[in-house]
Amino acid sequence: MNEMRFTVQINANRKQVWETLWRDETFRQWAGIIDPGTHIEGELKEGEKVQFISGNGYGVSSLVAKLVAGEFLLLRHQADTQDNGKRERDEQWTGGEESYALAENDGATTLTVTFGVPPELEDEFRNNYPKALECVKLLAEKGTGQPL
């Protein structure tokens, strides 16, 4: 896997950005830009496992390795899945990590996302991830944490 890193400046406080990232309705909006229909099953709680599942039923099972609410999330991808998380599939994301770091200064937040991506998906992520982060920015700056 190759590491990718994206950063966006958002004119909203950390709490608002965090809620925009992880509230089900808004998560589905921004993550759907990367992979349509993507949603989370499980609770984002340190030490717990969560499933990120796309609209086609493929996904990844991840351990919430570190969580500091409103500041930092580290996910360790443990298994690639299919059939809405019911069966494992060929490893593509397994073993990778994904982190979200938020830093606030004067009411504005810098969001930095770092993750390992399989080489065959680099171009797709290079194209779609900035669009997804622009969606996070718009949602958070809207100030409601609600869908656009």
N, C-alpha and C positions, 0 to 999 in steps of 0.2 A: 504494500500500500504506500501511496505517496501522500505526504502531509499537505493539506490546504489550509489557508487561514484567510478569513474575511473579517473586516472591521467596518462598523457603521456608527456614525454620530447621530444620536437621537435627542431631540429637544423634549425630553420627559425624564422624570426621576427614575431611579433604579427599580423601585417597586412597580411602577406602571409598566416598564419594559419587561420585567420578570413576569408579571401577570399576562402581558400580551404574548410572551413566548409560550407559556404553559397552560393557559386557560383553554379548554377543549375547543371552543368555537373559533378562537383566533389562531390557535395552533393549526387547526385544520386548514385555515385560509393560507397562512404563509408556507406551511410544509407541503400543501397541495400544489404549490408552484414547482416544487422540486420533484414530487412524485404524487400525482393526483390521488385523492382519497386517503392520504396518510393520516393516521390517528394513533393515539397512545392507549394501550390497555395496561392497567396497573397504576400504582401510586408512585409518584416521584418522591421517594423517601430513601435516605442513605441506607445501603445494605439490602434494599429490595430489588427485585427484578421487574423490568417493564418490557413491554413489547411495542415496537414501532411497526405498524402494519399498513401497507399501501392498499389502494383500492383493488388491486389484482390479487390480494391475499398473501403476497410475499412480504417478508419483513425481516426484522432482526430482534433477537432477545438480548437485552442489555442489563448489566448490573449498574445500579446507581452507586458508584464507587465513592463519590464525595459530593455533598450538597451543603451549601451555605446559602439559604434562601435569600434571594435578591442580589446575590453576589457571584456565585460560582456553582457550576454543575459539571461533574466529570462522569461520563458514561463509558463502560467497558463492554464492547460488543462480544457476546459469548456464543451465539449460535444464529446462523441464518435459518429462516423458517419459511414455510409455505402453508397453504390451507389455513390462513388466519392464525398462524402461530401453533397449529396443532402438530405439524411435522417439520423435522429438520430437512434442509436441502443442501446442495453443494455450497461449500464455504466461499463467500465473497467478501463479507464484512467481518466475519469472525476474527477476533483477536485485535480489532481496531479500537481506537479510543476517539471520543468526541467530547469537546469541552465548550462551555459557554461562560465567559467572564464579563462581568458588568462593573464599570467604574464610573462613579458619578462625580461631577465637578460643576458647581454653581447651577444645579438643577438639570443639567444635561448629562446624558449617559453615553459612554463608549461601550459598545457591545463588540466583543471579539469572539469569534467562533473558530475553533481549530479541530480538524478531524483528519483521519486517514481515509483515503478514497482509493478504491481499486483503479488501476491505470486505465482500464477500458471505459470508466465513467468520468474521468477527469474533465473532458471537454463539456460534457453535460452539466456537471457541477459548476464549472467555471462560468458557464452561461446562465444557469438558473439560480444559483445561490445568491448572487447580488440582487436579483429580482425578489427573491424571498425576503432578504433582509430589508429591502426597500418597503416591502409590505409590512414587516414588523415596525419599521419606522413610522409609516403612515398610521397604522393602527394605534401605536403607543402615543404618538403626537396628537391624535384625535382626542386622547384623554379619557376615553371611556372604557378601553380594553374590550370593546364590543366589535363585532364584525363590521366591515365597511359597508 
